[in-house]
Amino acid sequence: MTLTLTLLSIAGALLWLLRAAVAANTLFRMDVDRGQIVTMKGRLPRRLLGDVRDVLAMAPHPTGRLRCYSSQRRPVWQYSGSFSEDHRQRLRNVLGQWSVAQLRQAPRTE
């Protein structure tokens, strides 16, 4: 019983650390429904937001989650949902104009 509780405690702590590490690298995230941004969280410049909205408005309208995180001092997208390869490439092109430092200095969106 004691061993089980100890292992569960260790597993919980490791899960918490993993979640904290992912959150520390996340710059912003968006939930998208049929090409419309329904929720946003993080730091996002207005010009980048406008460009992302323009890409998402193109047919076919995607649904899913976009997460922007820092990887090797560069912003990178993580996609989940129905984003076509065309949408993904255009989003990469839009994000490539920004540095991690610029994104971290942008106003917070909640």
C-alpha positions in Angstrom: 0.0 0.0 0.0 2.8 2.4 0.9 4.7 1.5 -2.2 1.6 2.2 -4.4 1.0 5.6 -2.8 4.7 6.5 -3.3 4.6 5.5 -6.9 1.4 7.4 -7.5 2.9 10.5 -5.9 6.0 10.2 -8.0 3.9 9.7 -11.2 1.8 12.7 -10.3 4.8 14.9 -9.7 6.4 13.9 -13.0 3.1 14.6 -14.8 2.9 18.0 -13.2 6.6 18.8 -14.2 5.9 17.7 -17.8 2.8 19.9 -18.0 4.7 22.9 -16.5 7.6 22.4 -19.0 5.1 22.4 -22.0 3.3 25.5 -20.6 6.6 27.4 -20.2 7.5 26.9 -23.9 3.9 27.8 -25.1 3.7 31.3 -26.5 0.0 31.3 -27.3 -2.8 28.9 -28.4 -6.0 29.2 -30.3 -9.1 27.1 -30.7 -10.5 27.3 -34.2 -14.1 26.4 -35.3 -14.9 26.4 -39.0 -12.2 29.0 -39.7 -13.1 31.3 -36.8 -10.9 31.8 -33.7 -13.2 31.0 -30.7 -10.6 31.2 -27.9 -7.1 32.6 -27.5 -4.6 32.5 -24.7 -1.1 33.9 -24.5 0.9 36.7 -26.1 0.0 37.6 -29.7 0.8 40.7 -31.7 -2.3 42.2 -33.5 -0.7 42.1 -36.9 0.1 38.4 -36.5 -3.5 37.8 -35.3 -4.8 39.5 -38.4 -2.6 37.5 -40.7 -3.6 34.2 -38.9 -7.3 35.2 -39.3 -6.8 35.8 -43.0 -5.2 32.3 -43.5 -8.0 30.6 -41.5 -10.7 32.4 -43.5 -9.6 30.6 -46.7 -11.7 27.5 -47.7 -11.8 24.8 -46.5 -12.4 26.2 -43.1 -10.4 24.3 -40.5 -11.5 23.2 -37.0 -9.0 22.4 -34.3 -6.3 23.9 -32.0 -3.2 25.8 -32.9 -0.4 26.1 -30.4 2.7 28.2 -30.9 5.7 27.3 -28.8 9.4 28.1 -28.6 11.8 25.5 -30.0 15.4 26.3 -30.3 14.7 30.0 -30.0 12.2 30.0 -32.9 8.4 30.0 -32.8 6.9 26.8 -34.1 3.3 25.7 -34.7 1.7 22.5 -33.3 -1.6 21.6 -35.1 -4.4 19.4 -34.0 -7.6 19.1 -36.0 -8.5 19.6 -39.7 -5.8 21.9 -40.9 -4.9 21.3 -44.6 -1.3 21.2 -45.7 -2.0 24.5 -47.5 -3.2 26.1 -44.3 -0.2 24.7 -42.4 2.3 26.1 -44.9 0.7 29.5 -44.9 0.6 29.6 -41.1 4.3 28.7 -41.1 5.0 31.5 -43.5 3.1 34.0 -41.4 4.8 32.9 -38.2 8.3 32.9 -39.8 8.2 36.7 -39.8 8.3 36.8 -36.0 11.0 36.0 -33.4 10.3 34.5 -30.0 11.4 37.7 -28.4 8.8 39.7 -30.3 6.1 37.3 -29.4 7.0 37.3 -25.7 6.8 41.1 -25.7 3.4 41.2 -27.3 0.3 42.1 -25.2 -1.4 39.2 -23.4 -4.6 37.9 -24.9 -7.0 36.1 -22.6 
